[in-house]
């Protein structure tokens, strides 16, 4: 376990800091500047919405949208792959 924590601490982040902007600005930037579209959302309590945005090139961005009207990019990556759709209620 200690080894896993040590390796995780050494891993380099794809972004140096969390980037936050008003939600409308963030969505516009992701759509126009990066050519991304929102492909998934999920709630994390009553105050946060998690969003995954992807582009045709395979880049992906995870955004946390807060109830106060601010959205933050928390992680970005490459080579997004969308799996076959499965109804979550049916597994």
C-alpha positions, 0 to 999 in steps of 0.5 A: 500500500505504501508503495502505491501511495508513493508512486501516486505522489510521484505521478505528474498531473496533466494540468498544473492547477484547477481552472475555474470560471463561470459555468457559461464561460467554461462551457463556451470555451470547451465547445468553441476553443476545444471542439468538445461536447459533454458526453456524460454527467453525474451528481455528487451530492446536491451541490456538485455535478460532474461532467465529462467532455470529449473532442473528436481528437480523443481529448477529454476533460472532467469538469466539476460544476458547482451549484453557485454557478462556477465550473472547474476543470479538474483533470484532462487526458487523451485517447478517450474511448466510448464503450457500447451503451448499456442501460445502467438499470439492467447492467 
